Amino acid sequence: MILYEHLQVNELGHLTIGGLDTVELANQFGTPAYIIDEDVVRASCRTYRNAVQKHFGEQSYPLYASKALCFAQMYRIAAEEGLGIDCVSGGELYTARAAGFPAERIFFHGNNKTDKDISDALDMGVGTFVVDNVEELGALSCAAASRGIKQRILLRITPGIDPHTHKAVVTGNIDSKFGSAIATGQAMEIVKKAIESDGVELVGLHCHIGSQIFDIEPFEDAAKIMVSFIADIKRELGYEIKELNLGGGLGVKYTQYDREIDYAEAIEGISQIVLHACEQNGVATPRIFIEPGRSLVAAAGITLYTVGSVKEIEGFRNYVSVDGGMPDNPRYALYQSQYTALIANRAADPATFRATIAGRCCESGDLIGEGMDIQRAQRCDILAVLTTGAYNYSMASNYNRIPRPPVILVKDGKARVAVRRETYEDIIKNDVL
């Protein structure tokens, strides 16, 4: 099952991405390797940007949630396509700065920013802080005031929405490490403190309800709740909230059983809810931001592996072992995330072999998937796992001292290295010998 149009099968029966033969890519760059179709990423950026500006106005724009896939070229693509970015760590800020991303279009998130994070971001000229808690508010207020500046901030608010997704990626419930809940009164309290604080200017609110959500209703519910809270702030405090960041989280098709979302249509639906809620509550329509991450990059990526062994255990299951695994894709081990896979050098053959795709680590849980229907495999085949553009490279590790794979960008019939393959020398470079 080939899920997306940029993935095809050529006359040799090989899987292609962006018109390039994946078997040739594996031979050229080695395996494992992340392959990203840059044209697909750019098209997704334009879909979001055009829809947001059409339905929310020219002053609104999407922010790329860069934790999904973070490296220098991704920030350059986001800048060229007119997006802002959402960074959640000092390392992401450092990468964005090295890539030359405009600091004023950076939104700095995170539930536990250190004093160094705050200081570095202020010195970098980050446009907007998304403040998570009272302690951060106090630290930021002091640091900004000592520099004689007023830092733009949004407050992260918990709307109390259950989006019915995996509990590990739910962030909008009242019981969450993120933000301040409306229902407990903590949200209004931090709004009051922000208004009274030196060194900061409260311009807006932020919420994010979760990830990999296929139903639009939770986003619409969150929008209604947030607009109602904006009205409460205006009524109780006489303060006008001018910006509203509705977060991200729209789902992506990983298997044939997942729905495919029309993102532009979803944005239009959310915009109608926001406009109606503002009218009902008697508040001006705020400037709107949204934060797509996974839905910008997941489908654009595949990972290529080389098969090492095929183990058939009669009466139990079949194992196909590859030269990667949980160090380059930990999502199955963490969330039991489902994927689609195929033998790239026999992509035209029927997928009649049911197997567990196992990694090379000394770990029983090192699996990419179980009960996956693929073409019959043998040693030296190239196995492709689809929809790995998000949360694969960005979550990769050096478990078992395995170097991380390269990131290869495909565009206009050419492939180039965006992130070099790590070496064993890279692995030990911080060791004190």
N, C-alpha and C positions, 0 to 999 in steps of 0.2 A: 504494500500500500504506500504510494507516494503522495504525500499530503498537500504539496504546494506546487504551483505552476513553474516556479524557478528550478524545480527538480524534475529532470526528465531522464529518459533512457535513450541512449544513442544507438547507432546501427551495430555496434559491437555488443550490445546488451549491457553496457556499463551505465551506472548512475552518473548523471551530470549535475552540476550546480553552476548557475550562471553561464551555461553553455560549455563549461570545462569538464573534462572527463575526470571523475574522482579517482580512478585507478592511476591515471597519470599524475594527479596531484599527490597521491600517496607515494608514488615513486620519486617525485621531485623533492618533496618536503619531509618525507618520512612519516611514521605514525608513532604514537597518536598525534593527531593534528586537529585543531579547531579550524574549520573553514567557514568564513562569513561572506555572504553575498552583499556587498556594499550597496548595490542598486536597490535591493529589497529594503535595507535599512533606511536609505534616503527616501524611498517611496512611502514608507511608513511614517517617517518624520513629516512629510508633506501632507499626508492624509490628516494627521493630527493637527498640524499647524493651520491648515486651511479650514478645517471644521471648527476649531476653537475660535479663529478670528471671524469666521462667517457668523457664528451663532452667539458669540460673546463680545465681539468688537475687536478692532485693530489693536487696542492696548493690551489685550489678553494674548497669552501664548502658552504652549505646553512646555513643561520642564522635563528634560530627560532624567529619569531616576537612574543615575549612573551606577548604583550598586549592582544593577543587573549585568552590566558588561563594561568594565572600566579599563581603558588604556588610552594613550594619548590621541591616537587617530580617531577614536570614538568621540572625544570632545571636539576635535576639529570638524568632524562631520556634523555634530549637533550645532556648532557655531555657524557653519556654512548654510545649514538648513533653517536658521532663524529661531532655534529653540533656546530656552534657558536650560540650566541644569540644576539638579538636586544632588548635593554631596552630603555624605553622612559621616565623614571621618577626615582627619588631617591628611591621610594618605591620598584620598580622593581629591582634596583641595590642592595638594602639592602637584598631583598629576595634571589637574586642570590648569594650574598656573604654568606648569612646564609646557603644556600644549598651547598656551597663549589664549585660553578662553577668557572672554570679557568678564572681569570680576563682578561688575554691576549686575550681571544676569545669573549670578550664582545664588542659590538658596541653600543655606547651611543647616542641615537637620542633625538629629542625634539626641538620644535621651540622657546622655551623660558626657557632655562636652567638658574636657579638662580645661584648667586655666590656660594651659599652653595652646590648646585648640582655639580657645576664644581669642587669645592674644594674637596668634598667627593669622586667624581669619580677619581680625580687625586691621592688622597691619597690611594684609593683602588687599583690603578694600572690598571685601565680600559685600554684595548688595543687600542681602536680607538674611537675617538669622530667623530660624523657626525655633522658638524657645519652648522647651518641653516642661520645665518645672520652675518652682519658686527659687530654688537655690541657683539655678543657671541664670535666672532673671537678675538676681542680685549681683552675681559675679560679672555678668555682661554689663550691667548698668554701671558698676564701679570702673570696669576696664575702659568702657567707652567714654565716661565722664572724665577720667584722668587724661584722655587723649583730646578732650575738648570737642568731641563729636556726638552727634545724635544718630544712633544706629537704628535703621529700619528693622522692625521685627514683626513676625506673625507669632501667635500663640497656638501651640498644638492642643486641640480640643478633642476629647473623646465623646462621640455622639451617642454611644450605647447601641450600636448596630451589630447584629449577628448575621454575617453574610453567608453562613452555611458552607464554609470551605474548610480546608485542613486546619486544625487548631494551631499548628505551628506558624501559620501565616495569617492568623486573625489578629487585627490590631485595633479594632474599633469598639470592642466591648468595654464595659465599665471596669472590669477586672483586667487591666492591661498595664504593662510597664511604661507605656507611652502616654503622654499627655495628661490633661486634667479633665475629669468627667463633668458633664453638665448636670447630671442627675444628682450628684453628691453636693453640689454647690461650690466645688473647688474651682470650676471653670470661671465662675463669676468673680471669685476671690482673686485669682491670678490676673484677671482683666483689670480689676481695681488697682492692684499693685503695679501693673505695667503702666497704667495711665499716670500714676503718681511717681514713677521712677525717673531719676535723672539719667541722661545718657542714652535713652532709648525712645523711639517713636513707635507706638503701637499703630500699625497700619492695617492689620488684618488678622484673620484666623485661618487655621489649617486643620484638616482632618484626613484620616486615611483609615479605611475600614478593613482592609485585608488585601489578599492577593489571589490570583487565579479564580476570579469570580465570573460566572457566566450569566447570572441574572442581573438585569439592569435595575430592578426594583430596590435593592439595598443602597445603590448609589443615589437613586431618587429620594429615598427615605432620608439618607444622610444630608442631602441638599436641603430638604425641608426643615430638618432639625437645626441645621446650622444657620439658615436664614431666620428662623424663629428666634434663635439665640442672639443673632445680630439685633433683632428688634427688641429683645429684652434688654440688651446693653444700652440701646438708644433710649428706651423708656426709663430705665432705672438710673443710668449714669449720665445721660445726655451726651453720649459719645458715639460718633459715627464711625463704623467699621467700613473701610473703603475697599478692602481686598479679601477674597475668599479663595483658598486653595483647597480643592476637593480631593486631592491625592490621586492615586492610580489604582491599579488592581484588576483591570479587565482581563478576562481569561484568554488563553491561547490554545490552539488545537495541537495536542501532542499525539493523539491517536485518532483513528477513524470514528471512534465513539464520542469524541468531543464535538461540541457545537463550534461553528465558526461565527465569530461576532463581526458585524459591520460596525467598525469603530466610529466612523463618521455619523452613522445613524444613531449610535448610542449617545454621542456627544450632543446631537440635536435634541434627543429626548430629555437629557439632563438639563439642557439649556431652557427648555420649555417649563420644566419644573421650577428652576431657579427664578425665572422671570415671573411666573405665576405666584410663587411664594413671596417674592419681594413686593408685588402689588398687593397681595392679601395682607401682608404685615406692615405696609406703609413705610418701607425703607427703599432707599435708592439701590439700584442694581450694582453690586460691587464689581470691581475688576476680578475676573476669574482666571485661576490657574489650575491646571491638572498635571499629574505626574506619571505619564506612561513610562514603563521601563521594560518589563518582559514583553509587552505587546509591540514594542518597537524593534526588538532584536532577536527574540527567541526563534521565530520561524526562519530567519535569515541564516541560521547557523546549523551546521552538521559537524559531527566528530567522526573522523576516520581512524580505524584500528586495523591491526593485522591479527588474524586468527592464529593462535598457537597450537591449540589442541581441541579435539572434539571427543567428549567422553559420554558414551551412551550406557546408562545404568538400567538394564532391563527391569521393568516393573516399577521404576521410580521416575527418573527424568534424564534429559540430555543436557550436558554442559558444553557450551562453546566458550573457551577462554581466549581473552584478547590481551594485547600488550598495554592496556590502560586499566581503567576501573574507577574505584571510588576516589583516588587522588585527583583525577581530572573531572569526575562527575559524581559528587557525593549525594545527589538528590534522592536516588533510590534508597540509599542507606538511611538517610534522614527522614524522608517523607513517604517512601514507597511510591515515588512519582513514576508515572507510566510513560513509556516511550514507544516509538516505532523504529524498527531496525530492519536492515536488509543486507544481503551480500552484494556489495557494490559491483563486483566483476561478473555477477550473474543476476543483475537486477531484473531482467526480463523473464527469468524462470519463476514458476509458481512458488509461493511461500508455504511449503508443505511440511517443513521441519520445525517442530515445536521444541524450544530450548530455553534454558536459563543462560543469560549472558553473564559470564563471570570475569572478574578482573584478575590482575596478577599479584595482588597483595596477599600477604600472609594473614588473612582475615576471612572468616567464614561469611561475614556479612558484606564482603566486597563483591557486590552484584550491580549490574546496570538494569536488569529486569528479569522477571521470571515468566514462564509460559508465553514466550514471544514466538510468533510464527515468522520464520525466515526461510530463505532458500537453504538447502542442505549445504553444510559448511565443511571445509577441510583446511588443513594447515596452509598458511600463506595467502588465504583469501583476504580480501579487504572488506571489513564490516563497517557499515555506515549507520550511525545512530542519528536520527533526525530531530530537529527542533531543539538544538542544544546551544543556541545563541545566548540564552539568559541563564545566569546562575550556574554556569559550568566553569568557565575560565575564572570568573570572579570569586568562586568558592573553592577553587582548586588548592591542593596542599602538597606537601612533600612527604606524605606518609610513606614509610618504608624507604625514605630517602630516594624517592623517585622524582626525577626532574619534571617540571611542568611542561606541557606541550606548547608549540608555537601557535600564534594566531595568524591565519592567512586570510587576507582580504582579496576577494574576487570582484573585478569590475571591468567592464568593456572587453571581455574575453582575455583578460590578463590576471595573473595572480601575483601578489607581493606580500612579503613578510611585514606584519604590523607589530608583532611581538616575537622576539627570537625564542627558539627552544632553549630551555635551561640546560646547563651542563652540570657534570659532577663537580666541576670547579665552583660553579655558582652555589651548589648545595653547601659546600664547606667554607665559603668565603668569610663567614662571620665566626667560624670556629677559631678558638685560640689554641694553636698547635704547640 
